[in-house]
Amino acid sequence: MTLSVIIVSYQVRCFLEQCLCSVQQAINGLDAEVIVVDNHSHDGSRLFLEQAFPWVRFVWNTENTGFAKANNQALAMATGDFILFLNPDMILPENFFHQSIPFMRNDPGIGAMGFKMIDGAGFFLPESKRMEPTAWRACCRFLRLSALFSRSSAFAGYYAGHIADTDEADVEVLAGACMMLSAAAAKATGGFDERYFMYAEDIDLSLMVRKAGFRNRYFPHTPVIHFKGESTRKLTLTYIRHFYGAMDLYVRKFYREQPVVRLLMQSSIALGRFVSYAKICVQKTMHLLISLFPVKQKPVNMLVLASNASLNDLVRIVPYAPRPICISGRVYADPADQSYAVGGFHELDQLAQRTGSDMILFCIGDIQAGRMIEWMEKRPGKYEYLMHYRGSRSLVGSSHKDKKGWQVSPV
């Protein structure tokens, strides 16, 4: 078998539905298998998804075993020459595997490959390419020196700032949200270290790939959407415990024989933990004030890029959104489908301005995911977005990496 796609899911049934739709399009013509391990979700994921995707091999855990262990659970079943570890809150373009797999196959020295990721608002995610998080690099990031000297290898090394996001290059660390390994590299490393419940396991695996004699390659030619933070709440006590516990484990594992460096990094971790606790206090105070002085939400004006047939389905889902939405018009992608449309995809910016729309819903299938991603990349932060695969039963979207996004479904 050419490819095994492994997805670990928890409490994100709508995001997983859209992700699986994108995977289905991307594996077209390939000998591929898809394995989903659900870590004991209680959001109706099994009833919602199992019958809709009979070609997916689902594993329904009876407890949350953690990200690393669940991935390894699927890895033991995988038979592909290439293994893609994929988060459930991702959208892949149609050409994703048809470009990435031949590239890896032609260079056996590449053990793992990572990809250019953008968030749900179109912003580039810097964790797409990273270097080993040494004490110096971590301090530069914390002190914002990496932002001041964003192209410097000395000060912006944490996110490999000396490598442009459009440049293909070898890097030290890849993101586990979308990481492809050769079967040889997966066998040599044994997969993820299961002592990590969540976080830092991708840093660890990236370093183990290099220790096994392979290279990690950043591949920017097939950008993907990563909605970020959908499987976990940022700035919660649980997040702080898992994140900083994982970083502490990483330091103890790789800097055991460097006591000075270990002390510096552990001090940085302690400072980061303190700052996160402080942010939680501020966040809870703000939430309290908002609850005391609630503001009535105004309807969001939204353009819908979809065919007339798809619009009928979308109209039944939109009323279940957490904020009131007013559909300000339909936009066509296919010139043969112009009836009852306010205009075409080629004039979407002008249409949004004319209708006062600050949100756009893309119906993928009526427009290619790759074309949508390319459009979003050129307009980071300009609009909010919702996405829906034609024929699916949900809408998803996320405009902020530290907040829960939208999972909208009538069922």
HELIX and SHEET records of a PDB file:
HELIX    1   1 ARG A   13  ALA A   26  1                                  14    
HELIX    2   2 SER A   45  LEU A   49  1                                   5    
HELIX    3   3 PHE A   67  LEU A   75  1                                   9    
HELIX    4   4 PHE A   96  ARG A  105  1                                  10    
HELIX    5   5 PRO A  126  SER A  128  5                                   3    
HELIX    6   6 ALA A  135  PHE A  142  1                                   8    
HELIX    7   7 LEU A  145  LEU A  148  1                                   4    
HELIX    8   8 ALA A  183  THR A  189  1                                   7    
HELIX    9   9 GLU A  201  LYS A  211  1                                  11    
HELIX   10  10 LEU A  237  PHE A  254  1                                  18    
HELIX   11  11 PRO A  259  LEU A  292  1                                  34    
HELIX   12  12 ASN A  308  ILE A  317  1                                  10    
HELIX   13  13 VAL A  318  TYR A  320  5                                   3    
HELIX   14  14 PRO A  335  ASP A  337  5                                   3    
HELIX   15  15 PHE A  345  GLU A  347  5                                   3    
HELIX   16  16 LEU A  348  THR A  355  1                                   8    
HELIX   17  17 ALA A  369  GLU A  377  1                                   9    
SHEET    1   A 8 ARG A  57  TRP A  60  0                                        
SHEET    2   A 8 ALA A  32  ASP A  38  1                                        
SHEET    3   A 8 LEU A   3  SER A   9  1                                        
SHEET    4   A 8 PHE A  82  LEU A  86  1                                        
SHEET    5   A 8 CYS A 178  SER A 182 -1                                        
SHEET    6   A 8 ILE A 110  ILE A 118 -1                                        
SHEET    7   A 8 ARG A 215  HIS A 226  1                                        
SHEET    8   A 8 MET A  90  ILE A  91 -1                                        
SHEET    1   B 8 ARG A  57  TRP A  60  0                                        
SHEET    2   B 8 ALA A  32  ASP A  38  1                                        
SHEET    3   B 8 LEU A   3  SER A   9  1                                        
SHEET    4   B 8 PHE A  82  LEU A  86  1                                        
SHEET    5   B 8 CYS A 178  SER A 182 -1                                        
SHEET    6   B 8 ILE A 110  ILE A 118 -1                                        
SHEET    7   B 8 ARG A 215  HIS A 226  1                                        
SHEET    8   B 8 ALA A 169  VAL A 171 -1                                        
SHEET    1   C 5 GLY A 343  GLY A 344  0                                        
SHEET    2   C 5 ILE A 325  TYR A 332  1                                        
SHEET    3   C 5 VAL A 300  LEU A 305  1                                        
SHEET    4   C 5 MET A 359  ILE A 364  1                                        
SHEET    5   C 5 GLU A 384  TYR A 389  1                                        
SHEET    1   D 2 LEU A 395  GLY A 397  0                                        
SHEET    2   D 2 TRP A 406  VAL A 408 -1                                        
END                                                                             
